[in-house]
């Protein structure tokens, strides 16, 4: 039932669902890459004193370091913020505030 509702919502929004066949991991490759990087660069090298501390440090790592400072080879060694700014600057209309 839920999958039918999901497909209907995608169809109404004119969105093409990207789903591969069973046991094919291609749809998860971006998420797997991100979480692998998160674990190797941030999680495994340290011990967090509390879950709240871990939550704060992970959020800061994502918002400050990963998105604004860390270059990504798949987007031309730009940061995600730089890549997005470049994208918006190529459009004919101004970026939303």
Number of C-alpha atoms within 10 A of each C-alpha: 5 7 8 9 10 12 14 13 12 13 12 9 9 9 11 9 10 7 11 11 8 6 6 9 11 12 12 11 10 10 10 13 10 12 13 13 13 16 11 10 12 15 16 9 8 9 9 11 8 8 9 10 11 16 12 10 15 16 13 13 18 15 13 12 14 19 18 15 16 16 18 14 9 7 11 9 12 18 19 17 16 16 17 11 12 12 11 14 12 9 9 7 8 9 10 5 3
